[in-house]
């Protein structure tokens, strides 16, 4: 997960996934190429899931959605109409990371809007079963018929619309955003 920032949609995906496994690893994209710095995103995820006893939050490192293995992810705005190859990233996960941690299921949120992430999910569905790793796509949480997304939170933040943000993020994220982005009004 990138969690740019951590939303109720992310929380929903984690809560859904953790009920399906004994131990859930949540990898937070470590590259500092998002609007929110990795340290902040990582902290928000850790705070947002500390109530779940079987969830461990880890940095993604250099081999899960990184500039080195899947650079297209960090240029998504310009690549929505271009085929991107994420197979190296997924192969590394399947060969090296999953066996080391005993991962047999990879959970992904359904992606109705972003074609780069949707392509990544589709490539996982093709490659991971070859390594006996099931890919389980989770429908996204919606609010008023629209998916909850970090992009919507960032848009509302630019407008200072904390009433909207309050409906899209957990209390821990709302507190962080108010402390760091509120104009004091």
C-alpha positions as CSV (number, residue, x, y, z in Angstrom):
1,X,0.0,0.0,0.0
2,X,1.1,3.5,-0.6
3,X,-1.4,5.1,1.8
4,X,-0.9,8.7,0.6
5,X,-2.4,9.2,3.2
6,X,-4.0,6.3,5.1
7,X,-7.8,6.3,4.6
8,X,-10.9,4.4,5.8
9,X,-10.6,2.5,2.5
10,X,-7.1,1.2,3.4
11,X,-8.4,0.3,6.9
12,X,-11.3,-1.6,5.3
13,X,-8.9,-3.6,3.0
14,X,-6.7,-4.5,6.0
15,X,-9.5,-5.5,8.2
16,X,-11.0,-7.6,5.5
17,X,-7.7,-9.3,4.7
18,X,-6.6,-9.9,8.3
19,X,-9.8,-12.0,8.9
20,X,-8.6,-14.4,6.1
21,X,-5.1,-15.2,7.5
22,X,-3.3,-15.8,10.8
23,X,-0.7,-13.1,10.1
24,X,-1.1,-10.2,7.7
25,X,1.9,-8.3,6.4
26,X,1.2,-4.8,5.2
27,X,4.0,-3.4,3.1
28,X,4.0,0.4,2.8
29,X,5.7,1.8,-0.3
30,X,9.0,3.1,1.0
31,X,10.0,5.4,-1.9
32,X,9.7,9.0,-1.0
33,X,8.0,9.9,-4.2
34,X,4.5,10.6,-2.9
35,X,2.9,13.8,-1.6
36,X,3.2,12.5,1.9
37,X,6.7,11.4,3.1
38,X,7.3,7.7,3.8
39,X,7.9,8.3,7.5
40,X,4.5,10.0,7.8
41,X,2.7,7.4,5.7
42,X,4.3,4.5,7.6
43,X,3.4,6.1,11.0
44,X,-0.2,6.6,9.9
45,X,-0.6,3.0,8.8
46,X,1.0,1.7,12.1
47,X,-1.3,3.9,14.2
48,X,-4.3,3.0,12.1
49,X,-3.8,-0.7,12.5
50,X,-2.4,-1.0,16.0
51,X,-5.8,-2.3,17.2
52,X,-5.4,-5.4,15.1
53,X,-3.2,-8.0,16.8
54,X,-2.3,-10.1,13.7
55,X,-1.2,-7.2,11.4
56,X,2.5,-6.3,10.9
57,X,3.4,-3.2,9.0
58,X,6.7,-3.3,7.1
59,X,8.5,-0.9,4.8
60,X,8.4,-2.2,1.2
61,X,12.2,-1.8,0.8
62,X,13.8,-1.7,-2.7
63,X,12.0,-4.7,-4.1
64,X,8.2,-4.0,-3.7
65,X,6.9,-1.2,-5.8
66,X,10.1,0.7,-5.9
67,X,11.8,2.9,-8.4
68,X,14.2,0.0,-9.1
69,X,11.5,-2.7,-9.8
70,X,8.5,-0.7,-11.0
71,X,9.4,2.9,-11.9
72,X,6.1,3.4,-13.8
73,X,4.2,3.4,-10.5
74,X,5.8,6.8,-9.7
75,X,4.8,8.3,-13.0
76,X,1.2,7.1,-13.1
77,X,-0.3,10.4,-14.0
78,X,1.5,10.3,-17.4
79,X,1.1,6.6,-18.0
80,X,-2.7,6.0,-17.8
81,X,-2.9,5.2,-21.5
82,X,0.4,3.3,-21.7
83,X,1.1,-0.4,-21.0
84,X,3.5,-0.7,-18.1
85,X,5.5,-3.8,-17.2
86,X,5.4,-4.6,-13.5
87,X,6.5,-8.3,-13.9
88,X,10.0,-7.8,-12.4
89,X,8.5,-6.4,-9.2
90,X,6.0,-9.3,-9.0
91,X,8.5,-12.0,-9.8
92,X,10.8,-10.8,-7.0
93,X,7.9,-10.8,-4.6
94,X,7.0,-14.4,-5.7
95,X,10.5,-15.8,-5.7
96,X,12.1,-14.0,-2.7
97,X,9.7,-12.2,-0.4
98,X,6.7,-14.5,-0.2
99,X,8.6,-17.7,0.5
100,X,10.7,-16.0,3.2
101,X,7.6,-14.8,5.1
102,X,5.4,-17.7,4.3
103,X,3.0,-15.6,2.2
104,X,0.4,-17.7,0.3
105,X,-2.2,-15.0,-0.4
106,X,-1.6,-11.5,-1.8
107,X,-4.5,-9.2,-1.2
108,X,-5.2,-6.2,-3.5
109,X,-7.8,-3.6,-3.6
110,X,-9.9,-3.5,-6.7
111,X,-8.9,-0.6,-8.9
112,X,-11.6,1.0,-10.9
113,X,-9.9,4.4,-11.6
114,X,-6.1,4.0,-12.0
115,X,-5.1,2.0,-15.0
116,X,-1.4,1.5,-13.9
117,X,-2.5,0.0,-10.6
118,X,-5.2,-2.1,-12.3
119,X,-2.5,-3.4,-14.7
120,X,-0.3,-4.3,-11.7
121,X,-3.2,-6.2,-10.1
122,X,-3.9,-8.0,-13.4
123,X,-0.2,-9.0,-13.8
124,X,-0.2,-10.3,-10.2
125,X,-3.2,-12.5,-11.1
126,X,-1.2,-14.0,-14.0
127,X,2.1,-14.5,-12.3
128,X,1.5,-15.3,-8.6
129,X,-0.6,-18.4,-9.1
130,X,2.4,-20.0,-10.9
131,X,4.2,-19.7,-7.5
132,X,1.2,-21.1,-5.6
133,X,0.3,-17.6,-4.3
134,X,-3.4,-16.8,-4.5
135,X,-4.4,-13.2,-5.5
136,X,-7.5,-12.1,-3.7
137,X,-9.0,-8.8,-5.0
138,X,-11.1,-7.0,-2.4
139,X,-13.9,-4.6,-3.6
140,X,-13.1,-1.0,-2.5
141,X,-15.1,0.6,0.2
142,X,-17.4,3.3,-1.0
143,X,-19.0,6.4,0.4
144,X,-22.1,7.8,-1.4
145,X,-21.5,5.5,-4.4
146,X,-17.8,6.6,-4.9
147,X,-14.7,4.7,-3.8
148,X,-12.8,6.1,-0.9
149,X,-9.4,7.1,-2.2
150,X,-6.3,8.9,-0.9
151,X,-6.5,11.0,-4.1
152,X,-9.9,12.4,-2.9
153,X,-8.4,13.1,0.5
154,X,-5.5,15.0,-1.1
155,X,-7.9,17.0,-3.2
156,X,-10.1,17.9,-0.2
157,X,-6.9,18.8,1.8
158,X,-5.9,21.3,-0.9
159,X,-9.3,23.0,-0.5
160,X,-9.1,22.8,3.3
161,X,-12.3,20.7,3.3
162,X,-11.9,18.9,6.7
163,X,-15.6,18.1,6.8
164,X,-15.1,15.9,3.7
165,X,-11.8,14.5,4.9
166,X,-13.4,13.5,8.2
167,X,-15.6,11.1,6.3
168,X,-12.7,9.5,4.4
169,X,-10.0,8.9,7.0
170,X,-9.6,7.3,10.5
171,X,-9.3,9.6,13.5
172,X,-5.5,9.0,13.6
173,X,-5.1,10.4,10.0
174,X,-7.5,13.2,10.6
175,X,-5.6,14.3,13.7
176,X,-2.3,14.2,11.7
177,X,-3.8,16.2,8.9
178,X,-5.3,18.8,11.2
179,X,-2.0,19.2,13.1
180,X,0.1,19.5,9.9
181,X,-2.2,21.1,7.3
182,X,-4.9,23.1,9.1
183,X,-4.8,26.9,8.8
184,X,-6.1,27.1,12.3
185,X,-9.7,28.0,11.3
